Amino acid sequence: MSIIIFILMLLAGWHFVYESILVPTMRLGLRYKLFAIRDRLRMLKSCNHDEIPEVIFDSLNHSANVTINNIPYITISALFSAKKIYDNDILVRKEIDRRIKGVNECKVAEIQSLNRSLIKCAAEAFIINSGGWLLYALPFAIIVFILAIILQQISQIKSSIKGQIQQLTYLPEKKLSQFIDYPDMALSI
């Protein structure tokens, strides 16, 4: 019983340190990255006003602002909700696809780079917000890793046995008849 209480205290300590010290610091660093991306986008728009359509600029600027405001809320449940909305609402899907197509077809190459940076920052926010669960997922990850190694070893053994069987089937008739006539010779080879 004391071991369970000790483990629970360690888990509570982990969550306290992670959620109250590490996460706010990482989120702040991520906000600064997003501010830098948004500033680069605005500078790019002011330098290349005619080459960047207003729709694309507005879309990326809005994405940066929404990501900045919602860093703490980018979680697995939010991703599932967004996927459900994307799959079920045709108008939302068409609008998102139109915006993605517009960004990909933009003639200014740095626009795609800024878009990728925004996506990376959103993924980083997801990892930061899910990091507290890492301790719980670690045992499952270890089990999956061990199973993958075992399955790989089994596959290698199967291919090795298959290769040996193929070698035996390609023996000349003379040698094969020796094994049939004198089974003790098969053991010596």
C-alpha positions in Angstrom: 0.0 0.0 0.0 2.8 2.4 0.8 4.4 1.7 -2.6 1.1 2.8 -4.3 1.0 6.0 -2.3 4.6 6.7 -3.1 4.0 6.2 -6.9 0.9 8.4 -6.7 2.9 11.1 -4.9 5.6 10.9 -7.6 2.9 11.3 -10.4 1.4 14.2 -8.6 4.9 15.8 -8.3 5.5 15.2 -12.0 2.2 16.9 -12.9 2.9 19.8 -10.6 6.3 20.4 -12.0 5.3 19.9 -15.6 2.0 21.9 -15.6 3.1 24.8 -13.4 6.7 25.3 -14.3 7.6 23.7 -17.7 4.4 24.2 -19.7 4.0 27.9 -19.1 7.7 28.5 -20.1 7.4 26.4 -23.3 4.1 28.1 -24.2 5.7 31.5 -23.8 8.6 30.5 -26.1 6.1 29.2 -28.6 4.1 32.5 -28.5 7.3 34.4 -29.3 7.9 32.1 -32.3 4.4 32.7 -33.5 4.8 36.5 -33.0 8.0 36.3 -35.1 6.2 34.3 -37.8 3.3 36.8 -37.9 5.8 39.8 -38.0 7.7 38.1 -40.9 4.3 37.6 -42.7 3.4 41.3 -42.3 6.8 42.4 -43.4 6.6 40.2 -46.4 3.2 41.6 -47.3 4.5 45.2 -47.0 7.5 44.4 -49.2 5.6 42.4 -51.8 2.2 44.0 -51.7 1.2 43.1 -55.3 2.5 39.6 -55.3 0.7 38.3 -52.2 -3.1 38.2 -52.6 -5.1 39.8 -49.8 -7.0 36.5 -49.2 -3.8 34.5 -48.6 -2.4 37.2 -46.3 -5.6 37.4 -44.3 -5.8 33.6 -44.1 -2.2 33.2 -42.7 -2.5 36.2 -40.4 -5.8 34.8 -39.0 -4.1 31.4 -38.6 -1.2 32.9 -36.7 -3.6 34.9 -34.4 -5.8 31.9 -33.7 -2.9 29.7 -32.9 -1.4 32.4 -30.6 -4.7 32.8 -28.7 -5.5 29.0 -28.5 -2.1 27.5 -27.6 -3.4 26.0 -24.3 -6.4 24.5 -26.1 -4.6 22.5 -28.8 -5.2 19.0 -27.4 -6.2 15.6 -28.7 -9.9 16.3 -28.1 -9.7 19.6 -30.0 -8.0 17.8 -32.9 -10.8 15.1 -33.0 -13.4 17.8 -32.9 -11.8 19.7 -35.8 -11.5 16.5 -37.8 -15.2 15.7 -37.2 -16.2 19.2 -38.3 -14.0 18.9 -41.4 -15.4 15.5 -42.3 -19.1 16.4 -41.7 -19.3 20.0 -42.9 -18.9 20.4 -46.7 -18.7 24.2 -46.6 -15.9 24.2 -44.0 -14.1 21.5 -46.0 -14.3 23.5 -49.2 -13.2 26.7 -47.5 -10.2 25.0 -45.9 -9.2 23.3 -49.2 -9.5 26.6 -51.0 -7.2 28.4 -48.6 -4.7 25.6 -48.7 -4.7 25.6 -52.5 -4.3 29.4 -52.5 -1.3 29.2 -50.1 0.3 26.4 -52.2 -0.2 28.3 -55.4 1.2 31.6 -54.1 4.2 32.9 -56.2 6.2 34.1 -53.2 8.1 31.1 -51.9 8.4 32.4 -48.4 4.6 32.1 -47.9 4.8 28.3 -48.0 7.7 28.5 -45.6 5.6 30.6 -43.2 2.7 28.2 -43.5 4.9 25.2 -42.7 6.2 27.2 -39.7 2.7 27.8 -38.5 1.9 24.1 -38.8 5.0 23.2 -36.9 4.2 25.6 -34.1 0.6 24.1 -33.8 2.2 20.6 -33.7 4.6 21.8 -31.0 1.7 23.2 -29.0 -0.1 19.8 -29.2 3.1 18.1 -27.9 3.5 20.6 -25.1 -0.1 20.2 -24.0 0.0 16.4 -24.2 3.4 16.1 -22.5 1.9 15.4 -19.1 0.5 12.2 -20.4 3.9 11.1 -21.7 4.7 9.3 -18.4 1.5 7.2 -18.8 2.2 6.4 -22.4 5.8 5.4 -21.8 5.0 1.8 -20.6 2.8 1.2 -23.7 5.5 2.6 -26.0 8.0 0.2 -24.4 5.7 -2.8 -24.9 5.1 -1.8 -28.5 8.8 -1.4 -29.1 9.6 -4.8 -27.6 6.8 -6.5 -29.7 8.2 -4.8 -32.8 11.6 -6.3 -32.1 10.2 -9.7 -31.4 8.2 -9.6 -34.7 11.2 -8.5 -36.6 13.2 -11.4 -35.2 10.5 -13.9 -36.0 10.4 -12.5 -39.6 14.1 -13.0 -39.9 14.0 -16.5 -38.6 11.1 -17.3 -41.0 13.1 -15.9 -44.0 16.2 -17.9 -42.9 14.2 -21.1 -42.7 12.6 -20.4 -46.0 16.0 -19.9 -47.6 17.3 -23.1 -46.2 14.3 -25.0 -47.5 14.8 -23.5 -50.9 18.5 -24.6 -50.8 17.4 -28.2 -50.0 14.9 -28.3 -52.9 17.6 -27.2 -55.3 20.0 -30.1 -54.4 21.0 -32.1 -57.4 19.3 -35.5 -57.8 22.4 -37.4 -57.0 22.9 -35.7 -53.6 19.2 -35.9 -52.8 19.2 -39.6 -53.4 22.1 -39.9 -51.0 20.1 -38.4 -48.3 17.2 -40.7 -49.0 19.4 -43.8 -49.2 21.7 -42.9 -46.3 19.9 -40.7 -43.8 22.9 -40.6 -41.5 24.8 -38.6 -44.2 22.3 -35.8 -44.0 23.3 -35.2 -40.4 27.0 -35.0 -41.3 26.5 -32.2 -43.9 
